[in-house]
Amino acid sequence: MDEADITAERLEREMARLLAMRRAVGPQPTGECLWCGEPLAPRLRWCSPECRDDWERDHARRA
Ligand SMILES: [Zn+2]
């Protein structure tokens, strides 16, 4: 394994860690809070951690 492989592998692991931290499961951002419909900046999906948690609970129940 050469140095480039090691770097790519490390990057991949870092990406996975970041995604897990952001709990990037679920739908794409729509510009509105997915739980309460509050208008948001693009790329955000919830207006608050509470809305995210409620949404995740509801999502888990339906899944
Ligand atoms: Zn909300």
PDB file of the backbone (N, CA, C, O) and the ligand in Angstrom, with CONECT records:
HET     ZN  A 101       1
ATOM      1  N   MET A   1       0.857  -1.205   0.000  1.00  0.00           N
ATOM      2  CA  MET A   1       0.000   0.000   0.000  1.00  0.00           C
ATOM      3  C   MET A   1       0.890   1.252   0.000  1.00  0.00           C
ATOM      4  O   MET A   1       1.752   1.400   0.866  1.00  0.00           O
ATOM      5  N   ASP A   2       0.684   2.130  -0.949  1.00  0.00           N
ATOM      6  CA  ASP A   2       1.524   3.332  -0.977  1.00  0.00           C
ATOM      7  C   ASP A   2       0.859   4.465  -0.199  1.00  0.00           C
ATOM      8  O   ASP A   2      -0.216   4.312   0.380  1.00  0.00           O
ATOM      9  N   GLU A   3       1.537   5.594  -0.210  1.00  0.00           N
ATOM     10  CA  GLU A   3       1.092   6.701   0.627  1.00  0.00           C
ATOM     11  C   GLU A   3      -0.279   7.247   0.215  1.00  0.00           C
ATOM     12  O   GLU A   3      -1.077   7.655   1.060  1.00  0.00           O
ATOM     13  N   ALA A   4      -0.540   7.248  -1.098  1.00  0.00           N
ATOM     14  CA  ALA A   4      -1.815   7.756  -1.595  1.00  0.00           C
ATOM     15  C   ALA A   4      -2.976   6.908  -1.077  1.00  0.00           C
ATOM     16  O   ALA A   4      -4.030   7.435  -0.721  1.00  0.00           O
ATOM     17  N   ASP A   5      -2.775   5.607  -1.040  1.00  0.00           N
ATOM     18  CA  ASP A   5      -3.814   4.713  -0.530  1.00  0.00           C
ATOM     19  C   ASP A   5      -4.106   4.995   0.935  1.00  0.00           C
ATOM     20  O   ASP A   5      -5.257   5.020   1.371  1.00  0.00           O
ATOM     21  N   ILE A   6      -3.039   5.203   1.670  1.00  0.00           N
ATOM     22  CA  ILE A   6      -3.216   5.470   3.097  1.00  0.00           C
ATOM     23  C   ILE A   6      -4.000   6.756   3.310  1.00  0.00           C
ATOM     24  O   ILE A   6      -4.875   6.825   4.173  1.00  0.00           O
ATOM     25  N   THR A   7      -3.681   7.774   2.517  1.00  0.00           N
ATOM     26  CA  THR A   7      -4.371   9.049   2.650  1.00  0.00           C
ATOM     27  C   THR A   7      -5.850   8.905   2.293  1.00  0.00           C
ATOM     28  O   THR A   7      -6.721   9.428   2.987  1.00  0.00           O
ATOM     29  N   ALA A   8      -6.121   8.189   1.198  1.00  0.00           N
ATOM     30  CA  ALA A   8      -7.507   8.015   0.772  1.00  0.00           C
ATOM     31  C   ALA A   8      -8.304   7.266   1.832  1.00  0.00           C
ATOM     32  O   ALA A   8      -9.455   7.596   2.117  1.00  0.00           O
ATOM     33  N   GLU A   9      -7.676   6.265   2.399  1.00  0.00           N
ATOM     34  CA  GLU A   9      -8.367   5.479   3.411  1.00  0.00           C
ATOM     35  C   GLU A   9      -8.674   6.318   4.646  1.00  0.00           C
ATOM     36  O   GLU A   9      -9.745   6.222   5.245  1.00  0.00           O
ATOM     37  N   ARG A  10      -7.692   7.144   5.003  1.00  0.00           N
ATOM     38  CA  ARG A  10      -7.884   7.994   6.170  1.00  0.00           C
ATOM     39  C   ARG A  10      -9.003   9.004   5.922  1.00  0.00           C
ATOM     40  O   ARG A  10      -9.820   9.270   6.803  1.00  0.00           O
ATOM     41  N   LEU A  11      -9.027   9.561   4.708  1.00  0.00           N
ATOM     42  CA  LEU A  11     -10.071  10.520   4.344  1.00  0.00           C
ATOM     43  C   LEU A  11     -11.445   9.873   4.428  1.00  0.00           C
ATOM     44  O   LEU A  11     -12.398  10.452   4.949  1.00  0.00           O
ATOM     45  N   GLU A  12     -11.518   8.662   3.902  1.00  0.00           N
ATOM     46  CA  GLU A  12     -12.789   7.947   3.885  1.00  0.00           C
ATOM     47  C   GLU A  12     -13.306   7.721   5.301  1.00  0.00           C
ATOM     48  O   GLU A  12     -14.491   7.887   5.590  1.00  0.00           O
ATOM     49  N   ARG A  13     -12.381   7.337   6.170  1.00  0.00           N
ATOM     50  CA  ARG A  13     -12.769   7.097   7.558  1.00  0.00           C
ATOM     51  C   ARG A  13     -13.222   8.396   8.226  1.00  0.00           C
ATOM     52  O   ARG A  13     -14.180   8.417   8.998  1.00  0.00           O
ATOM     53  N   GLU A  14     -12.506   9.479   7.907  1.00  0.00           N
ATOM     54  CA  GLU A  14     -12.850  10.787   8.478  1.00  0.00           C
ATOM     55  C   GLU A  14     -14.241  11.226   8.012  1.00  0.00           C
ATOM     56  O   GLU A  14     -15.036  11.742   8.796  1.00  0.00           O
ATOM     57  N   MET A  15     -14.518  11.012   6.725  1.00  0.00           N
ATOM     58  CA  MET A  15     -15.831  11.364   6.182  1.00  0.00           C
ATOM     59  C   MET A  15     -16.938  10.582   6.885  1.00  0.00           C
ATOM     60  O   MET A  15     -17.972  11.142   7.249  1.00  0.00           O
ATOM     61  N   ALA A  16     -16.712   9.298   7.069  1.00  0.00           N
ATOM     62  CA  ALA A  16     -17.712   8.458   7.728  1.00  0.00           C
ATOM     63  C   ALA A  16     -17.966   8.946   9.151  1.00  0.00           C
ATOM     64  O   ALA A  16     -19.101   8.962   9.629  1.00  0.00           O
ATOM     65  N   ARG A  17     -16.883   9.344   9.813  1.00  0.00           N
ATOM     66  CA  ARG A  17     -17.007   9.824  11.181  1.00  0.00           C
ATOM     67  C   ARG A  17     -17.827  11.118  11.213  1.00  0.00           C
ATOM     68  O   ARG A  17     -18.701  11.291  12.062  1.00  0.00           O
ATOM     69  N   LEU A  18     -17.528  12.028  10.268  1.00  0.00           N
ATOM     70  CA  LEU A  18     -18.243  13.292  10.226  1.00  0.00           C
ATOM     71  C   LEU A  18     -19.723  13.069   9.929  1.00  0.00           C
ATOM     72  O   LEU A  18     -20.590  13.692  10.542  1.00  0.00           O
ATOM     73  N   LEU A  19     -19.999  12.179   8.989  1.00  0.00           N
ATOM     74  CA  LEU A  19     -21.390  11.906   8.636  1.00  0.00           C
ATOM     75  C   LEU A  19     -22.137  11.332   9.827  1.00  0.00           C
ATOM     76  O   LEU A  19     -23.280  11.704  10.094  1.00  0.00           O
ATOM     77  N   ALA A  20     -21.485  10.424  10.540  1.00  0.00           N
ATOM     78  CA  ALA A  20     -22.130   9.831  11.699  1.00  0.00           C
ATOM     79  C   ALA A  20     -22.401  10.891  12.755  1.00  0.00           C
ATOM     80  O   ALA A  20     -23.447  10.885  13.403  1.00  0.00           O
ATOM     81  N   MET A  21     -21.446  11.802  12.920  1.00  0.00           N
ATOM     82  CA  MET A  21     -21.611  12.867  13.908  1.00  0.00           C
ATOM     83  C   MET A  21     -22.792  13.759  13.568  1.00  0.00           C
ATOM     84  O   MET A  21     -23.541  14.192  14.444  1.00  0.00           O
ATOM     85  N   ARG A  22     -22.943  14.023  12.271  1.00  0.00           N
ATOM     86  CA  ARG A  22     -24.048  14.901  11.860  1.00  0.00           C
ATOM     87  C   ARG A  22     -25.354  14.119  11.753  1.00  0.00           C
ATOM     88  O   ARG A  22     -26.399  14.696  11.453  1.00  0.00           O
ATOM     89  N   ARG A  23     -25.301  12.847  11.988  1.00  0.00           N
ATOM     90  CA  ARG A  23     -26.484  11.988  11.883  1.00  0.00           C
ATOM     91  C   ARG A  23     -27.185  12.239  10.557  1.00  0.00           C
ATOM     92  O   ARG A  23     -28.382  12.522  10.505  1.00  0.00           O
ATOM     93  N   ALA A  24     -26.410  12.127   9.496  1.00  0.00           N
ATOM     94  CA  ALA A  24     -26.903  12.500   8.182  1.00  0.00           C
ATOM     95  C   ALA A  24     -27.781  11.415   7.591  1.00  0.00           C
ATOM     96  O   ALA A  24     -27.543  10.944   6.478  1.00  0.00           O
ATOM     97  N   VAL A  25     -28.777  11.032   8.328  1.00  0.00           N
ATOM     98  CA  VAL A  25     -29.763  10.118   7.783  1.00  0.00           C
ATOM     99  C   VAL A  25     -30.995  10.916   7.400  1.00  0.00           C
ATOM    100  O   VAL A  25     -31.226  11.997   7.943  1.00  0.00           O
ATOM    101  N   GLY A  26     -31.786  10.401   6.479  1.00  0.00           N
ATOM    102  CA  GLY A  26     -33.031  11.058   6.152  1.00  0.00           C
ATOM    103  C   GLY A  26     -32.962  11.867   4.875  1.00  0.00           C
ATOM    104  O   GLY A  26     -32.023  11.731   4.090  1.00  0.00           O
ATOM    105  N   PRO A  27     -33.949  12.698   4.675  1.00  0.00           N
ATOM    106  CA  PRO A  27     -34.145  13.365   3.394  1.00  0.00           C
ATOM    107  C   PRO A  27     -33.205  14.537   3.169  1.00  0.00           C
ATOM    108  O   PRO A  27     -32.476  14.955   4.068  1.00  0.00           O
ATOM    109  N   GLN A  28     -33.237  15.048   1.968  1.00  0.00           N
ATOM    110  CA  GLN A  28     -32.453  16.223   1.627  1.00  0.00           C
ATOM    111  C   GLN A  28     -33.090  17.471   2.236  1.00  0.00           C
ATOM    112  O   GLN A  28     -34.292  17.488   2.502  1.00  0.00           O
ATOM    113  N   PRO A  29     -32.286  18.519   2.459  1.00  0.00           N
ATOM    114  CA  PRO A  29     -32.841  19.772   2.959  1.00  0.00           C
ATOM    115  C   PRO A  29     -33.800  20.388   1.942  1.00  0.00           C
ATOM    116  O   PRO A  29     -33.584  20.291   0.734  1.00  0.00           O
ATOM    117  N   THR A  30     -34.843  21.010   2.434  1.00  0.00           N
ATOM    118  CA  THR A  30     -35.847  21.596   1.545  1.00  0.00           C
ATOM    119  C   THR A  30     -35.920  23.108   1.690  1.00  0.00           C
ATOM    120  O   THR A  30     -36.674  23.758   0.966  1.00  0.00           O
ATOM    121  N   GLY A  31     -35.152  23.681   2.611  1.00  0.00           N
ATOM    122  CA  GLY A  31     -35.255  25.113   2.883  1.00  0.00           C
ATOM    123  C   GLY A  31     -36.228  25.401   4.006  1.00  0.00           C
ATOM    124  O   GLY A  31     -36.398  26.549   4.417  1.00  0.00           O
ATOM    125  N   GLU A  32     -36.868  24.348   4.502  1.00  0.00           N
ATOM    126  CA  GLU A  32     -37.772  24.484   5.632  1.00  0.00           C
ATOM    127  C   GLU A  32     -37.435  23.422   6.664  1.00  0.00           C
ATOM    128  O   GLU A  32     -36.918  22.357   6.328  1.00  0.00           O
ATOM    129  N   CYS A  33     -37.732  23.720   7.927  1.00  0.00           N
ATOM    130  CA  CYS A  33     -37.572  22.716   8.957  1.00  0.00           C
ATOM    131  C   CYS A  33     -38.454  21.521   8.623  1.00  0.00           C
ATOM    132  O   CYS A  33     -39.650  21.672   8.373  1.00  0.00           O
ATOM    133  N   LEU A  34     -37.862  20.340   8.621  1.00  0.00           N
ATOM    134  CA  LEU A  34     -38.605  19.139   8.233  1.00  0.00           C
ATOM    135  C   LEU A  34     -39.641  18.755   9.273  1.00  0.00           C
ATOM    136  O   LEU A  34     -40.517  17.927   9.021  1.00  0.00           O
ATOM    137  N   TRP A  35     -39.531  19.366  10.447  1.00  0.00           N
ATOM    138  CA  TRP A  35     -40.488  19.016  11.489  1.00  0.00           C
ATOM    139  C   TRP A  35     -41.582  20.062  11.633  1.00  0.00           C
ATOM    140  O   TRP A  35     -42.761  19.711  11.644  1.00  0.00           O
ATOM    141  N   CYS A  36     -41.225  21.344  11.742  1.00  0.00           N
ATOM    142  CA  CYS A  36     -42.234  22.369  12.015  1.00  0.00           C
ATOM    143  C   CYS A  36     -42.476  23.312  10.842  1.00  0.00           C
ATOM    144  O   CYS A  36     -43.385  24.141  10.895  1.00  0.00           O
ATOM    145  N   GLY A  37     -41.664  23.196   9.768  1.00  0.00           N
ATOM    146  CA  GLY A  37     -41.932  23.996   8.584  1.00  0.00           C
ATOM    147  C   GLY A  37     -41.358  25.399   8.616  1.00  0.00           C
ATOM    148  O   GLY A  37     -41.602  26.196   7.709  1.00  0.00           O
ATOM    149  N   GLU A  38     -40.606  25.700   9.642  1.00  0.00           N
ATOM    150  CA  GLU A  38     -39.969  27.011   9.743  1.00  0.00           C
ATOM    151  C   GLU A  38     -38.992  27.231   8.588  1.00  0.00           C
ATOM    152  O   GLU A  38     -38.190  26.347   8.288  1.00  0.00           O
ATOM    153  N   PRO A  39     -39.045  28.400   7.932  1.00  0.00           N
ATOM    154  CA  PRO A  39     -38.077  28.668   6.854  1.00  0.00           C
ATOM    155  C   PRO A  39     -36.649  28.662   7.383  1.00  0.00           C
ATOM    156  O   PRO A  39     -36.359  29.227   8.438  1.00  0.00           O
ATOM    157  N   LEU A  40     -35.755  28.008   6.628  1.00  0.00           N
ATOM    158  CA  LEU A  40     -34.373  27.874   7.070  1.00  0.00           C
ATOM    159  C   LEU A  40     -33.425  28.270   5.965  1.00  0.00           C
ATOM    160  O   LEU A  40     -33.801  28.380   4.798  1.00  0.00           O
ATOM    161  N   ALA A  41     -32.169  28.484   6.365  1.00  0.00           N
ATOM    162  CA  ALA A  41     -31.118  28.655   5.375  1.00  0.00           C
ATOM    163  C   ALA A  41     -30.990  27.368   4.568  1.00  0.00           C
ATOM    164  O   ALA A  41     -31.212  26.277   5.094  1.00  0.00           O
ATOM    165  N   PRO A  42     -30.633  27.495   3.292  1.00  0.00           N
ATOM    166  CA  PRO A  42     -30.420  26.286   2.478  1.00  0.00           C
ATOM    167  C   PRO A  42     -29.422  25.355   3.147  1.00  0.00           C
ATOM    168  O   PRO A  42     -28.473  25.801   3.793  1.00  0.00           O
ATOM    169  N   ARG A  43     -29.644  24.068   2.985  1.00  0.00           N
ATOM    170  CA  ARG A  43     -28.762  23.005   3.489  1.00  0.00           C
ATOM    171  C   ARG A  43     -29.057  22.662   4.934  1.00  0.00           C
ATOM    172  O   ARG A  43     -28.548  21.657   5.429  1.00  0.00           O
ATOM    173  N   LEU A  44     -29.855  23.448   5.628  1.00  0.00           N
ATOM    174  CA  LEU A  44     -30.283  23.036   6.966  1.00  0.00           C
ATOM    175  C   LEU A  44     -31.575  22.251   6.833  1.00  0.00           C
ATOM    176  O   LEU A  44     -32.368  22.482   5.921  1.00  0.00           O
ATOM    177  N   ARG A  45     -31.771  21.327   7.746  1.00  0.00           N
ATOM    178  CA  ARG A  45     -32.978  20.496   7.667  1.00  0.00           C
ATOM    179  C   ARG A  45     -33.906  20.710   8.853  1.00  0.00           C
ATOM    180  O   ARG A  45     -35.108  20.461   8.766  1.00  0.00           O
ATOM    181  N   TRP A  46     -33.341  21.172   9.955  1.00  0.00           N
ATOM    182  CA  TRP A  46     -34.183  21.439  11.118  1.00  0.00           C
ATOM    183  C   TRP A  46     -33.803  22.770  11.727  1.00  0.00           C
ATOM    184  O   TRP A  46     -32.663  23.213  11.584  1.00  0.00           O
ATOM    185  N   CYS A  47     -34.743  23.419  12.407  1.00  0.00           N
ATOM    186  CA  CYS A  47     -34.475  24.734  12.970  1.00  0.00           C
ATOM    187  C   CYS A  47     -33.822  24.612  14.337  1.00  0.00           C
ATOM    188  O   CYS A  47     -33.260  25.586  14.839  1.00  0.00           O
ATOM    189  N   SER A  48     -33.885  23.440  14.945  1.00  0.00           N
ATOM    190  CA  SER A  48     -33.329  23.282  16.283  1.00  0.00           C
ATOM    191  C   SER A  48     -33.058  21.811  16.543  1.00  0.00           C
ATOM    192  O   SER A  48     -33.618  20.943  15.874  1.00  0.00           O
ATOM    193  N   PRO A  49     -32.197  21.530  17.519  1.00  0.00           N
ATOM    194  CA  PRO A  49     -31.965  20.122  17.893  1.00  0.00           C
ATOM    195  C   PRO A  49     -33.241  19.434  18.343  1.00  0.00           C
ATOM    196  O   PRO A  49     -33.406  18.231  18.143  1.00  0.00           O
ATOM    197  N   GLU A  50     -34.147  20.196  18.952  1.00  0.00           N
ATOM    198  CA  GLU A  50     -35.410  19.601  19.411  1.00  0.00           C
ATOM    199  C   GLU A  50     -36.228  19.104  18.226  1.00  0.00           C
ATOM    200  O   GLU A  50     -36.773  18.000  18.255  1.00  0.00           O
ATOM    201  N   CYS A  51     -36.309  19.933  17.178  1.00  0.00           N
ATOM    202  CA  CYS A  51     -37.062  19.514  15.994  1.00  0.00           C
ATOM    203  C   CYS A  51     -36.408  18.287  15.359  1.00  0.00           C
ATOM    204  O   CYS A  51     -37.096  17.365  14.919  1.00  0.00           O
ATOM    205  N   ARG A  52     -35.075  18.284  15.317  1.00  0.00           N
ATOM    206  CA  ARG A  52     -34.380  17.122  14.753  1.00  0.00           C
ATOM    207  C   ARG A  52     -34.695  15.864  15.563  1.00  0.00           C
ATOM    208  O   ARG A  52     -34.977  14.805  15.003  1.00  0.00           O
ATOM    209  N   ASP A  53     -34.644  15.998  16.877  1.00  0.00           N
ATOM    210  CA  ASP A  53     -34.910  14.833  17.721  1.00  0.00           C
ATOM    211  C   ASP A  53     -36.341  14.345  17.549  1.00  0.00           C
ATOM    212  O   ASP A  53     -36.578  13.141  17.457  1.00  0.00           O
ATOM    213  N   ASP A  54     -37.302  15.275  17.505  1.00  0.00           N
ATOM    214  CA  ASP A  54     -38.699  14.879  17.311  1.00  0.00           C
ATOM    215  C   ASP A  54     -38.879  14.187  15.970  1.00  0.00           C
ATOM    216  O   ASP A  54     -39.551  13.162  15.862  1.00  0.00           O
ATOM    217  N   TRP A  55     -38.257  14.776  14.943  1.00  0.00           N
ATOM    218  CA  TRP A  55     -38.363  14.185  13.618  1.00  0.00           C
ATOM    219  C   TRP A  55     -37.774  12.785  13.612  1.00  0.00           C
ATOM    220  O   TRP A  55     -38.360  11.858  13.053  1.00  0.00           O
ATOM    221  N   GLU A  56     -36.594  12.634  14.246  1.00  0.00           N
ATOM    222  CA  GLU A  56     -35.935  11.326  14.264  1.00  0.00           C
ATOM    223  C   GLU A  56     -36.771  10.297  15.013  1.00  0.00           C
ATOM    224  O   GLU A  56     -36.851   9.138  14.604  1.00  0.00           O
ATOM    225  N   ARG A  57     -37.386  10.715  16.097  1.00  0.00           N
ATOM    226  CA  ARG A  57     -38.246   9.802  16.849  1.00  0.00           C
ATOM    227  C   ARG A  57     -39.408   9.349  15.974  1.00  0.00           C
ATOM    228  O   ARG A  57     -39.719   8.161  15.894  1.00  0.00           O
ATOM    229  N   ASP A  58     -40.043  10.314  15.322  1.00  0.00           N
ATOM    230  CA  ASP A  58     -41.178   9.988  14.462  1.00  0.00           C
ATOM    231  C   ASP A  58     -40.734   9.087  13.308  1.00  0.00           C
ATOM    232  O   ASP A  58     -41.410   8.119  12.958  1.00  0.00           O
ATOM    233  N   HIS A  59     -39.588   9.427  12.731  1.00  0.00           N
ATOM    234  CA  HIS A  59     -39.066   8.647  11.610  1.00  0.00           C
ATOM    235  C   HIS A  59     -38.779   7.213  12.046  1.00  0.00           C
ATOM    236  O   HIS A  59     -39.108   6.265  11.333  1.00  0.00           O
ATOM    237  N   ALA A  60     -38.165   7.056  13.219  1.00  0.00           N
ATOM    238  CA  ALA A  60     -37.807   5.723  13.725  1.00  0.00           C
ATOM    239  C   ALA A  60     -39.072   4.906  13.964  1.00  0.00           C
ATOM    240  O   ALA A  60     -39.097   3.699  13.721  1.00  0.00           O
ATOM    241  N   ARG A  61     -40.128   5.577  14.444  1.00  0.00           N
ATOM    242  CA  ARG A  61     -41.368   4.881  14.723  1.00  0.00           C
ATOM    243  C   ARG A  61     -41.988   4.342  13.437  1.00  0.00           C
ATOM    244  O   ARG A  61     -42.541   3.243  13.402  1.00  0.00           O
ATOM    245  N   ARG A  62     -41.878   5.168  12.360  1.00  0.00           N
ATOM    246  CA  ARG A  62     -42.492   4.763  11.104  1.00  0.00           C
ATOM    247  C   ARG A  62     -41.665   3.734  10.348  1.00  0.00           C
ATOM    248  O   ARG A  62     -42.193   2.973   9.538  1.00  0.00           O
ATOM    249  N   ALA A  63     -40.354   3.716  10.622  1.00  0.00           N
ATOM    250  CA  ALA A  63     -39.456   2.842   9.845  1.00  0.00           C
ATOM    251  C   ALA A  63     -39.652   1.382  10.238  1.00  0.00           C
ATOM    252  O   ALA A  63     -38.986   0.502   9.694  1.00  0.00           O
TER     253      ALA A  63
HETATM  254 ZN    ZN A 101     -38.474  23.261  13.532  1.00  0.00          ZN2+
END
